[in-house]
């Protein structure tokens, strides 16, 4: 028994050590940036490259996030149906309210928990859908930063709103000002500066460009699938 406990202890310590090494290798401090007209202009060029007016004109959109959360979003009416597992919730994200489908099968506390879960899912998953278009949302701060590898980036900090205010994202743009990757400093990820690709673009709705793939490492991809207007 003592030998088995020692083996388990060594494995646990090895695991903790491995996590510490990964943290030291990958963690980056949040870079400081220069705010002002230049940063605002770069953010506008980014949104122009993706055709934000077309996104604003798109009234409905359907998508699946990471193969598990399904959305039917009526942007014009500010209503979204969120489905996961055996649950379905009709949300009004503007006032954080919702209705649980087949709510009679749940207690009052379960209904509120499902509505909050759906809201959390929507806040997170819709960000992966159209984050570049949120650069001028209320409570955002824009700045230009220089990363440790010398690359310039557009930093967007969200000081309010959403599920995790205070998060920062640094967009890396290609020669046409279209996002090719994003680095994240967010409260739900303990390692700062993790980099996700922003690629495999397709046009949706009225013609806005949306990235369908967000790859962290080879084989680790947060995919946006089944992307189309609800009318199709």
N, C-alpha and C positions, 0 to 999 in steps of 0.2 A: 504493500500500500504506500509506504513512504517513498519507494523508488518511483512509483507511478506518479505521485504528487510532485516529486522533483522534476520529472520529465514534463509534466503539464506546466510547471512553473517556468522551466526553461523555454518552452514553446511560447508561453505568454510573454515572457520578457523579450524573446526574439521578435515577436509580433509588434510589441511596443517600440522596440528599437528600429524596426523596419519602417514603422509609421513616422518616427522621428526623423529618419534619414530622408524619407520622401518629402516631409514637410520642409526640411532645410534645403533640399534641392529645388523644390518647385515654388515655395512661397516667395512672393515679392511684395514689398511695401507699396502702398497706393501712391502713384506718382503725383506730384504737385503740378498744376497746370497754370497757364496764362489765359484768363478769361477776357472777354471783350468782343469787339467787332469781328476780329479775324476768326475766332472760334464760332461765333454765330454764323458767319458767312460759310464756313466749312460745313456746319450742320445743315444749312440750307442747300448746299450743293449735293450733299449726301441724299437728302430727301428728294431733290430734283432728279437725281440719277435713278431713283427707284419709282418716280412718278407718284408723288404723294397726292396730287389732285385726283388721280385715278383711284387711289385707295379711298380717299374721302367720298368719292362718288359711288363706290361699291356698296350696295345696300345690304346684301346678304352673303354669307360665306359659311361653308361647311369644311371642317377639317378634323383629323385625328392626330392626337399628340402622343408620340412614343408608343403607338400601338395600343393604348389602353384608355385614353380619355377622348370622348367624341363630342364634337360641338356643332350646333346648328345656330348660327348667330345672325339675328336680324339687326344689323347695325342701325338701320333707319328708325326702328322702334325701340332700340336699347333693350332688347330681350335676347337671351341666349339659353338654349336647351343644352344641359350638360349631362352626359351619360357615362357611367363607369360601373363595372361589375353588373349588379342587378338594379342599380339605382339610377334615377333620372330626376333632375331638378330644373325648373324653369326660373332663371335668374333675371333680375333687373340690376345690372352691375352699377348703375348710376346712383342708386340709393341703397345698395347692399341688401336688397330684399329678395325673397324667392318663395317658390311653392314647390313642394315635393310631390311628384306624381305618385299616386296610390298612397298618399300621406296617411290615410286611415289605418294603414298597416304598421305605423310607427307611433311611439309615444311623443309627447310634445318636445321633450328634451332631445330625442333622436331626430326629430324634424329639424330643430335648430342646428344640431350638429351636422346634418347632411347639407343644409343650406350653407353653413360656414365652410364645409369641406369643398363644396362646389365652387364657392367664391374664391377660395384659396387656389384651387385648380385653375380656374379661369384667369386669375391675376397672373399666375406663373406661366401657364401654357400660352396665353395670348401674347405675352411678352416675346416668346420665341417666334411667334407668328409675325409680329409687325413692330418689333422694338425700334428699328431705325426711324419710324414715323413718330415716335414719342419724344423726340429730342427737345421739343419746345412745350411739353406738357407743363401744367402748373406745378411749380415747385422744383423744376429742373434747373441745374447749373451746368453750363458748357465751358470747356476749356481745352486748350491744346497742350499735349504733354509729349515729353521725349522719354521713351522707354529705355531700359538698360542696354538693349541691343542697338540703340540709336534710331529706331523707328519713331516716326511721329504718329500720334494718335489723337482722336477726338474723345475726350472724357465727358461723359454725361453722368451727373450725380443727381439722384432723386431724393430730395430733402423731405418729401411728404408724399402721401398717397400710397395706393397699392397695399400689399401685405407686409413688405419689409422696407419701409422708408430708410434712407441713409445708404443704400447700395450704390455702387459706382461701376460704370462700364466704360471701357476704352475701345472705341471702334478703330479698326485698321482698314483703311480704304485702298482700293486699287487705283490705277491711273485715271479711271473714269469716275472716281469718287463713289464707287459702289462698295459696300462693306464686303470684305473677304474673310474677316475674322473679328472676334470680340474677346477681350480679356475682362475677367470679372473679379470684383471685390465685393462679395455679397455675404450677408450674415449667415445664410444657411450652408455656406461652403467654408470650412476653416482654413483652406489654402487660398491665399490671395494671388490673383493674377492668372488663374487657370484660363487657358486659351481654347476657344471653340471656333471651328470654321463656320463660315456663313456662306453657303454655296448651293449649287444645283438650283439656280433660279428658274422660276416659271412665272408667266403672267397670269393674273387671276382677276375676275370681275371685270372692271372697266379698263384693265390693262396695267395694274400695279405689279411691280416685280417683287416676288416673295421667295425667300430662300427656303428650300425644303430640307436641307441637310445641315446639321450642326455637330461636327465630329470633334471629339476630344482627343482620342487616340485611334489608331487603326482598329476598326471593329467596334468602336464605341461611338455610336451616332444617335443623336436625338433627332428623330425624323418627324417632319410634318407631312402627313399623307392624306389622300382623298380630298385634295384641296380644290374646291369648286364653289360656284354660287349655289344656293339652295334650290334654285329653279331648275337646275339640270337634273 
